[in-house]
Amino acid sequence: MVQIRNYQPTDFSQVKEILQQGGLFYEQIDNANALERKVKQAPDTIIVAVDDGRVVGTEVIVPDFFPFLFRLAVHPDFRKRGVGRQLIQRGEEILKARGHDHVNIL
């Protein structure tokens, strides 16, 4: 069963692989140091989907004045199983808990 949790720096290589498979990895913003800095500032702004200890999906949450979800990516072997939907739902919950009443998806 897939579980959604906050990103941890030890997830980096698996997250990078999933982003690369989706054509979404950009070294300048997705490098290990940048992601670690982001989650140190706000731990719930990068979330991952995990199945049996393996990261199978990821999403970035931007809780700004213009809140949005982006960089949603799911490993090809786990697509069409509701993983993306779970990530989006959790992202919406996080934004709602921060006082936002809408979300933009990029």
N, C-alpha and C positions, 0 to 999 in steps of 0.2 A: 504494500500500500504506500502510495506517495504521501510524504509529509512536507509541509512548507515551513521553512525556518529562515532565520537571518543568515546572511552570508558570513562565512568565517575565512580568514586569510588562507587557511589550509585547503579551501575549495578552489583556489585560483586556477590551477591547471585544468580542472574539469570544466569550470566556467569558461575559460578561454577556449577550450576545444568546442564547446557548444556554440559559443558566439562565432567562432571561425566557420563551423559547419553551416551556420545560417547567414554567412557573409556579413556579420555585424561587428567583428572585432576590429578595433582601431587602437593601435599600440599607444598613441598619445593619451587617450582617456581611459583605456581599459588595462593598463599595465598593473602589475601587482601592487606597487606602491600607491598608485592613485586610488585603487579600490580600497586598500587598507585605510588610507586617510579618510575616505568618504564614510566608511562604517565606524571609524573612531569618532567622527563628529556626530553621526546619527546612525546607530546600529541597524535600524529597520528600513534603511533606504536602499538596500540591495537584499533581495530575498532569493532563495533557491528552493527548488523542488528536489527532494531526495527519495530515492527508492532503494531500500536495502543497502544504505550507506553510500550510494552512488548519486552524485548530482546529475539530474536529468533535465533540469530547466532552471532558468534564471530570469529576473526582472529587476529593473532599476526604478525607484520611486523618487520623484522630485516633489517634495512638499513645499513648494514655493507659492508666491501670490498667484501663479498660474500653474496649479498642480497637475502633474501628468505622470503617466506610466510610459516607460520606453525600454528598449533593448530586451523585449520579451523574446526568449529563445528556448526551444525545447529540442532535446536530442531526437534525431530522426526515428529512433526505435521506440520512442514514447509519444510520438505525435498521434493525434486522433484518439487519445485516451482521457481527455479532460484535464491534462496537466496545465496547459495554458490557461484554461478557465479558472483553475484553482489559484494560479499565480495572480491573475487579474482580480479575482475576488478578494484575495488577501491584500493586494495593493489598495483596493478600494476601502477595505476596513481600516488600514493604516491611515489613509488620508482622511477618512471620516473621523477617526479618533483624534486627529489633529485639527478638527474643526472645519474641514472643507466639505462643501455640499455638492461638489461636482468634480469630475476628473476628465482630463484630456488624454488621449492616447496618441502617441507618436510612433 
